[in-house]
Amino acid sequence: MKKIIIIVTFIWIGFVSSISFMESWLKFQAPNITTKLGIGIGKIVFEALNKVEIAFISIIIICLTIIMLKYKRLYFSHALSLSIVLLILQTFWLLPALSQRATQIIQDIKVPKSNLHFLFVLFEILKIGCLTTFGIKLLNTKNMY
């Protein structure tokens, strides 16, 4: 189970890093990509990433639950807990708000300035830091279940 958790954690880091810090701005460098088209693509990609992240955290939680039931030990990680909180905030608050703004921009509706995108980037940086801390801690734990 520990190996599965480690693998999923580092794959999750890879997904977030590649999409949030490469795809999100590189798509605008492609020929003939307009702002509206880029925003539309981003909206689809980030909704898909969010679903994949929910799958990743579900796998990790299931594995930790199996470990807890089998070995009667509770494994707790502040880094993983913060990652979960950030993902919940993104899923139920930040991504819907950004999606609504994206839809309005695509429909040529003027939207007021917002710090939501900056906050999203901050959440992604924090999440990657937390997941990296969690993954490294697991790698360094010799006798974890």
C-alpha positions in Angstrom: 0.0 0.0 0.0 2.8 2.4 0.8 4.3 2.0 -2.7 0.9 2.8 -4.2 0.6 5.9 -2.1 4.1 7.1 -3.0 3.5 6.4 -6.7 0.1 8.2 -6.8 1.5 11.1 -4.8 4.4 11.8 -7.2 2.2 11.2 -10.3 -0.2 13.8 -8.8 2.7 16.3 -8.4 3.6 15.7 -12.0 0.1 16.3 -13.2 -0.3 19.6 -11.3 3.2 20.8 -12.2 2.8 20.1 -15.9 -0.7 21.5 -16.3 -0.6 24.4 -13.9 2.9 25.6 -14.7 3.4 24.6 -18.4 0.2 23.9 -20.3 -1.7 26.9 -18.7 0.6 29.5 -20.3 2.2 27.6 -23.2 -1.1 27.2 -25.0 -1.2 30.9 -25.5 2.1 30.7 -27.4 0.6 28.5 -30.1 -0.2 30.1 -33.5 -3.7 31.4 -34.0 -4.8 30.8 -30.3 -6.9 33.7 -29.2 -7.4 34.6 -25.6 -11.0 33.3 -25.7 -9.9 30.0 -27.2 -7.1 29.6 -24.7 -9.4 30.4 -21.8 -11.9 27.8 -23.2 -9.2 25.2 -23.5 -7.9 26.0 -20.0 -11.4 25.7 -18.5 -11.8 22.2 -19.9 -8.2 21.1 -18.9 -8.5 22.4 -15.3 -11.9 20.7 -14.8 -10.4 17.5 -16.0 -7.3 17.9 -13.8 -9.6 18.5 -10.8 -11.4 15.2 -11.5 -8.0 13.4 -11.8 -6.9 15.0 -8.5 -10.0 13.8 -6.8 -9.2 10.3 -8.0 -5.7 10.5 -6.7 -6.7 11.7 -3.3 -9.4 9.0 -3.2 -6.8 6.3 -4.0 -4.5 7.6 -1.2 -7.3 7.8 1.3 -8.4 4.2 0.4 -4.9 2.9 0.8 -4.4 4.7 4.2 -7.8 3.3 5.3 -6.7 -0.2 4.4 -3.4 0.3 6.3 -5.3 1.6 9.3 -7.7 -1.3 9.3 -5.0 -3.9 8.7 -2.4 -2.6 11.2 -4.7 -0.8 13.6 -2.6 2.4 13.2 -3.7 5.8 12.2 -1.4 7.6 9.8 -1.7 11.4 9.9 0.1 13.9 7.8 -0.3 17.7 8.1 1.1 18.0 4.6 -1.5 15.6 3.2 -4.3 17.2 5.2 -3.4 20.6 3.9 -3.4 19.2 0.3 -6.9 17.8 0.9 -8.1 21.2 2.2 -6.6 23.0 -0.7 -8.2 20.6 -3.2 -11.6 20.9 -1.5 -11.4 24.7 -1.6 -10.4 24.5 -5.3 -13.2 22.1 -6.1 -16.1 23.8 -4.4 -15.1 27.4 -4.5 -12.1 28.5 -6.6 -12.6 26.5 -9.8 -16.3 27.3 -10.0 -15.6 31.0 -9.6 -12.8 30.9 -12.2 -15.0 28.8 -14.5 -17.8 31.4 -14.2 -15.3 34.2 -15.0 -14.0 32.3 -18.0 -17.5 31.7 -19.3 -18.2 35.4 -19.0 -15.0 36.4 -20.8 -15.7 33.9 -23.6 -19.2 35.5 -23.9 -17.7 39.0 -24.1 -19.1 40.0 -20.7 -16.8 42.5 -18.9 -15.6 41.1 -15.6 -14.0 43.2 -12.9 -10.4 42.6 -11.9 -9.9 39.7 -9.5 -7.2 38.0 -7.6 -8.7 34.6 -8.1 -6.2 33.5 -10.6 -3.3 34.6 -8.4 -4.9 32.7 -5.5 -5.3 29.6 -7.7 -1.5 29.7 -8.5 -0.7 30.1 -4.8 -2.9 27.1 -4.0 -1.1 25.0 -6.7 2.3 26.0 -5.3 1.2 25.2 -1.7 -0.3 21.9 -2.9 2.8 20.8 -4.7 4.9 21.7 -1.7 2.7 19.7 0.6 2.5 16.7 -1.7 6.3 16.8 -2.1 6.8 16.9 1.7 4.3 14.1 2.1 5.9 11.9 -0.6 9.4 12.5 0.7 8.3 11.7 4.3 6.9 8.4 3.0 10.0 7.6 1.1 12.1 8.1 4.3 9.8 6.1 6.5 11.4 2.7 6.9 8.8 0.7 8.7 5.5 2.1 7.6 3.1 -0.7 7.3 
